[in-house]
Amino acid sequence: MARLRYAPWAWLALTGCAAGTPARGSTSVPEQAASAAPSASVAPTSAPAKPAPRPCGALDCLAFPTPGAAFEYVLQSAPRVLAVGEAHAQEGTAGIRSSTRRFAEQLLPLLAGRSKHIVIELLLANCKQATVSGVAKQQAPVTEHQAKGNQNEFLTLGKVAQGLGIEPQALSPDCAEYESVIAAGDDGVERLLGLVAETTTRQVEALLAKPETDSEIVLTYGGALHNDLYPQPGQEAWSFGPKLAVDSGGRFVELDLIVPELVKDSDAWRKMPWFQAFDRDHLTDEALLYRPAPNSFALIFPKTGAPAVQGL
């Protein structure tokens, strides 16, 4: 697993292990934890006008004046499941707004009235403390180089979603599944990555089975590994993309959100299907949208300008 331990899109979070943990079977983002995150209230906004995109190179690249315009273009694919993945913020990037914040501020409001459910990659710690601690120990090598505020930003995303009428769900594996991570020993990280994919699949399938969700977009949000529609060889068990593509009748859309300043010339990044078309030296204030394969998109945010104001 050494090839993935420091990949910026491999990140897992445990939450809800204190008093007030939801009862087993509950998947809502814990109210106590979410209220501890920065306050956020975003009013629904109407969709902006769709300006004509500008062709910008390989992989059907299109340049848009705003990330919102690029996002609206993706929504023209009429997804039943929209699986949003990100490269997680790393240490030393406090002056750069994360993909999570940008999604909550700029893109999620465009889904008000179109979506009522979002499954967020937060693992509920709904088992005994020894089990939770064992799982946390297994995932430590994955998270040690990532920004300490990542989990709070995911919690804040859930709070923003609630304000838009989109109900957030955290992931809720059962205790036996958590124990399987600990029992895997040196393969525990791989097992945990697989568990995230399996749990997300179950919860999205349950939402798709509800008649009242027929006319909505079911959202997922997490690392840009689990949402892969075309997983890399050897990583098939870590992605829910192919299974949910079948469950949604082919209406599964993968969208990765990339903050350009986070992209490095490393083995992990070079494996991303859009990397060879990405030109760091000629970034502009436009948002770039690549389509490496059918129903698979990567949205590159504009270059970061002035330091961001803290808080959503």
C-alpha positions in Angstrom: 0.0 0.0 0.0 3.1 2.3 0.1 2.1 3.7 -3.3 -1.1 5.3 -1.8 -0.2 6.1 1.8 0.6 9.7 0.9 -1.8 10.2 -2.1 -3.7 13.5 -1.4 -7.0 11.9 -2.3 -6.8 9.0 0.2 -8.3 10.4 3.4 -10.7 8.9 5.9 -12.2 10.5 9.0 -13.9 9.1 12.2 -16.4 11.2 14.0 -19.1 10.8 16.6 -17.1 8.7 19.1 -18.0 10.8 22.2 -21.2 11.0 24.2 -24.2 11.6 22.0 -23.0 9.1 19.3 -26.0 8.3 17.0 -27.7 5.0 17.6 -26.5 2.2 15.4 -28.1 2.4 12.0 -28.2 6.2 12.0 -26.3 7.8 9.2 -26.9 11.5 9.6 -23.9 13.7 10.2 -23.8 14.0 14.0 -25.6 17.2 15.1 -23.2 17.8 18.0 -20.1 17.5 15.8 -21.6 19.5 12.9 -22.6 22.4 15.3 -19.0 22.5 16.5 -17.8 23.3 12.9 -17.8 27.0 11.7 -21.3 28.3 11.3 -22.5 28.4 7.7 -25.7 29.5 6.2 -25.9 29.6 2.4 -29.1 30.7 0.7 -30.1 28.9 -2.4 -29.2 30.7 -5.6 -30.6 30.5 -9.1 -28.4 29.0 -11.7 -26.3 31.5 -13.6 -26.5 32.1 -17.3 -24.5 29.5 -19.2 -21.7 31.4 -21.2 -20.2 29.7 -24.2 -17.1 27.8 -23.0 -13.7 28.2 -24.7 -11.9 25.2 -26.1 -8.5 24.8 -24.3 -6.8 21.7 -25.5 -6.7 18.0 -25.0 -9.3 15.8 -23.3 -12.1 17.9 -24.5 -10.8 20.7 -22.3 -13.2 23.7 -21.9 -12.4 27.0 -20.1 -15.2 28.8 -18.2 -15.3 32.2 -16.6 -16.3 30.7 -13.3 -16.3 27.3 -11.6 -20.1 27.6 -11.3 -20.4 27.8 -15.1 -18.2 24.7 -15.5 -20.3 22.9 -12.9 -23.6 23.7 -14.7 -22.0 22.2 -17.9 -21.4 19.0 -16.0 -25.0 18.9 -14.8 -26.1 18.9 -18.4 -25.1 15.3 -18.3 -28.3 14.7 -16.3 -26.7 12.6 -13.6 -28.7 10.4 -11.3 -25.7 10.0 -9.1 -23.1 12.8 -9.0 -20.0 11.6 -7.2 -17.7 14.5 -6.3 -14.1 13.7 -5.4 -11.3 16.0 -4.2 -7.6 16.1 -3.5 -7.5 16.8 0.2 -5.8 19.9 1.6 -2.2 19.3 2.7 -0.1 20.7 5.5 1.3 24.1 4.7 -1.6 25.2 2.5 -3.5 27.3 5.0 -3.6 30.3 2.7 -5.3 28.3 -0.1 -9.0 27.5 0.1 -9.6 23.8 0.0 -11.8 22.0 -2.6 -14.2 21.3 0.2 -14.7 25.0 1.0 -15.0 25.9 -2.7 -17.6 23.2 -3.3 -19.6 24.4 -0.3 -19.4 28.1 -1.2 -19.5 28.1 -5.0 -21.1 24.8 -6.3 -23.3 23.1 -3.8 -25.8 26.1 -3.7 -26.4 25.4 -7.4 -27.9 22.1 -6.4 -30.5 23.5 -4.1 -33.9 22.1 -5.3 -32.1 19.6 -7.5 -30.7 17.3 -4.8 -32.0 16.3 -1.4 -29.3 13.9 -0.2 -25.5 13.9 0.0 -23.4 11.0 1.3 -20.2 12.4 2.8 -17.0 10.4 3.5 -17.1 10.7 7.2 -17.0 7.4 9.1 -19.2 7.3 12.2 -17.4 5.9 15.2 -20.4 4.0 16.5 -18.5 1.1 18.1 -16.6 0.6 21.3 -13.6 2.9 21.9 -11.0 0.1 21.4 -12.3 -0.6 18.0 -12.4 3.1 17.0 -8.9 3.6 18.3 -7.7 0.6 16.3 -9.1 1.9 13.1 -7.7 5.3 13.7 -4.3 3.8 14.2 -4.6 2.0 10.9 -5.4 5.2 9.0 -2.7 7.4 10.6 -0.1 6.9 7.8 -2.7 8.2 5.3 -3.6 11.4 7.1 -0.3 12.5 8.8 0.7 14.9 6.0 -2.8 16.4 5.5 -4.3 19.6 6.9 -5.6 19.2 10.4 -8.8 21.0 9.6 -10.0 18.6 6.9 -12.5 16.8 9.1 -14.0 20.0 10.3 -14.4 21.2 6.8 -16.3 18.0 5.9 -18.6 18.6 8.9 -19.1 22.2 7.8 -20.0 20.9 4.3 -22.8 18.8 6.0 -24.0 21.9 7.8 -24.1 23.9 4.6 -26.0 21.1 2.8 -28.6 21.1 5.6 -29.1 24.8 5.1 -29.8 24.2 1.4 -32.3 21.5 2.1 -29.9 18.7 1.2 -29.8 16.0 4.0 -26.2 14.9 4.7 -25.3 11.3 5.6 -22.1 10.1 7.1 -20.9 6.5 6.5 -22.0 4.0 9.0 -20.2 0.6 8.7 -21.1 -2.0 11.4 -18.7 -2.9 14.1 -17.8 -6.3 12.5 -16.7 -4.3 9.4 -14.5 -2.0 11.6 -13.0 -5.1 13.3 -12.1 -6.5 9.9 -9.9 -3.4 9.3 -8.0 -4.1 12.5 -7.8 -7.8 11.8 -6.3 -7.1 8.4 -3.0 -6.0 10.1 -0.6 -4.6 7.5 -3.3 -4.6 4.9 -5.6 -2.5 7.1 -5.4 0.6 5.0 -6.5 -1.3 1.9 -9.3 -2.9 3.8 -10.4 0.5 5.1 -10.4 2.0 1.6 -12.5 -0.9 0.4 -14.9 -0.5 3.4 -15.5 3.2 2.4 -16.5 2.1 -1.1 -18.7 -0.7 0.1 -20.5 1.5 2.7 -21.0 4.3 0.2 -22.4 1.9 -2.3 -24.9 0.5 0.2 -26.1 3.9 1.3 -26.5 5.3 -2.2 -28.3 2.2 -3.3 -30.7 2.6 -0.4 -31.4 6.2 -1.6 -31.8 5.2 -5.2 -34.4 2.6 -4.1 -36.7 5.3 -2.7 -39.4 6.4 -5.1 -39.2 10.0 -3.9 -35.6 10.3 -5.1 -36.4 9.5 -8.7 -36.3 13.1 -9.8 -33.3 14.2 -7.8 -29.5 14.0 -8.1 -28.0 11.9 -5.3 -24.7 13.3 -4.3 -21.6 11.8 -2.8 -18.5 13.8 -1.6 -15.1 12.4 -0.6 -11.6 11.6 -1.9 -10.9 11.4 -5.6 -10.3 7.7 -5.4 -13.5 6.2 -4.3 -15.6 7.9 -7.0 -13.5 6.6 -9.9 -15.7 5.4 -12.8 -12.6 3.8 -14.4 -10.4 2.6 -11.5 -6.8 2.0 -12.0 -5.8 -1.7 -12.1 -5.5 -3.1 -8.6 -7.8 -0.4 -7.1 -11.1 -1.7 -8.3 -12.2 -2.6 -4.7 -11.7 0.9 -3.5 -14.2 2.6 -5.9 -18.0 2.6 -5.9 -18.1 4.1 -9.4 -18.7 1.0 -11.6 -21.3 -0.5 -9.3 -23.3 2.7 -8.9 -23.1 3.3 -12.7 -25.0 0.1 -13.1 -27.4 0.9 -10.3 -28.2 4.3 -11.8 -28.8 3.0 -15.3 -25.6 4.5 -16.6 -26.4 7.9 -15.2 -23.4 8.1 -12.8 -21.1 11.1 -13.3 -17.7 11.4 -11.7 -16.4 14.9 -11.0 -13.0 15.6 -9.4 -12.3 19.0 -8.0 -8.7 20.1 -8.1 -7.1 23.2 -6.6 -4.2 23.8 -9.0 -1.7 24.9 -6.5 -1.9 21.5 -4.8 -0.9 19.6 -7.9 2.7 18.2 -7.7 4.9 16.4 -10.2 4.8 13.1 -8.3 3.9 9.5 -9.2 0.5 9.8 -7.5 -0.5 12.9 -9.5 1.0 11.7 -12.7 -1.5 8.8 -12.6 -4.4 11.1 -12.8 -6.0 10.8 -16.3 -5.9 14.6 -16.9 -2.4 15.3 -15.6 -0.6 15.3 -19.0 -3.0 18.0 -20.3 -2.6 20.2 -17.2 -0.3 23.2 -17.6 0.6 24.7 -14.3 2.7 27.5 -15.9 -0.2 29.0 -17.7 -3.0 29.1 -15.1 -5.5 31.9 -15.5 -8.6 33.1 -13.6 -10.7 30.7 -15.7 -12.0 27.3 -14.5 -10.8 24.4 -16.7 -13.0 21.3 -17.3 -11.4 18.1 -18.6 -13.3 15.0 -19.7 -10.9 12.1 -19.8 -13.6 9.6 -20.5 -17.4 9.4 -20.8 -19.2 10.6 -17.7 -15.8 11.5 -16.1 -14.8 15.1 -15.5 -12.1 17.0 -13.7 -12.7 20.6 -12.8 -9.6 22.7 -12.2 -10.3 25.7 -10.1 -8.9 29.1 -11.2 -5.5 30.0 -9.8 -5.7 31.3 -6.2 -5.7 35.0 -5.8 -5.6 37.0 -2.6 -5.5 35.0 0.7 -8.9 33.7 1.6 -10.9 35.0 4.6 -11.2 32.3 7.2 -14.5 30.5 7.7 -17.2 29.6 5.2 
